Amino acid sequence: MSDIDLGKIQRESARWRILRILDAGRPLPVSEHTVLLALNDAKLSLTMQELRRELDYLDDRKLLRILDINTAHWSAELTHYGVDLVEYTVDCLPGIARPPRF
């Protein structure tokens, strides 16, 4: 019997997608609402609370910077390290489901 943690798989996949969404929005910050819509379109349904938890995780790892954190509506932008991760120029540590580069 396999012990697959579907919650972990969804969180790590969502983190990768969040980084890709923010990369697509560069050089402008992307609102949390836009990120949530894009995740839902990619069949990764998250609540706003779950999205904020993943944004906070990625901010803690210095991959993105949360803007307007003390307001009702957050936005975020990639840091230089986040850009490097998305562009495959640095190694990806566990916690983010970055697919292998072809």
N, C-alpha and C positions, 0 to 999 in steps of 0.2 A: 504494500500500500504506500502511496506517495503522500508526503506531507507538503502539499503545495499551499503556500500562503498567498491567497488571491489578493488580500488587502495590500500586502507588501508589493506584489507585482503591479497593482494599480497605482500605488504611491510613486514607485520608481519610474513607471511609464509616464505618469503625469508630470513628474519633475523634468524629464527629458523634453516632453512636449512644451512645457512652460518656457524652457530655455529657447527652444526653436521658435516659439511664437514671439518672444521678446527680440530674438535675432531678426525676425522678419520685420519687426517694427522699427528697427534701428534706422536712424539715430534718435528717434523720438521715444519717449517713455510710452508704455502701453498700459491702458487702464485695466483694472482687475475684471471689470465687466467684459471687456473685449477678450481677455484671456479665458474667462469662463465660457463665453460663447464658442470660442475656437475649440476648447477642450470638449464641449458637448457635441460639436460637429464631428470631432474625431472619436466619438463614442466613449469618451472618458468623462462620464458625468460626475461632477464634484459639487458639493454644496459650497457656498461662499466661505463658510468656516473651514472646510477642508482645503480649499484653495489658499486661504490666508495662512494656514498651517504649513503648506508646502512652500509658499513664497517666503515665509519666515525661515524655514529650513535652508532654502537656497541662499537667502540673505546671510544667514549665519555661516554658510560655507564660502561667503564672499564671491558668489557667482553672479549675484544681482544686487541691486540697491533698491529698497522700497522707498518710494517717495510718498509724501502726504500721509505718513503712517498715523499721524494724530488727527486725521479727518475721517469722515464717513466713507470716503471713496479713495482707495489706494491706487497707485500706479507703480510701475517698476521698470527698470532698465538694466541691461546687462553691464557688468563690470568688464574690464579688459580680460580678466581670467575667464569669465563666462563666455565671452566671444571666442577665446582660445579653445575652450572646451567644445563649443558647438562646431568650430572649424577643425577639430581633431588635431590641434597642434600641441595639446597637453594630454597627459593620461587622465582617465576618468576613474576616480575612486568609487568604491561601492556606495550604493544609495541612489544611483541614477542609472536608469536603463538605457544607456546610450548604445545603439546598435553598432556592430563592427563596421568599419569603413571598408568599402569594396575597392 
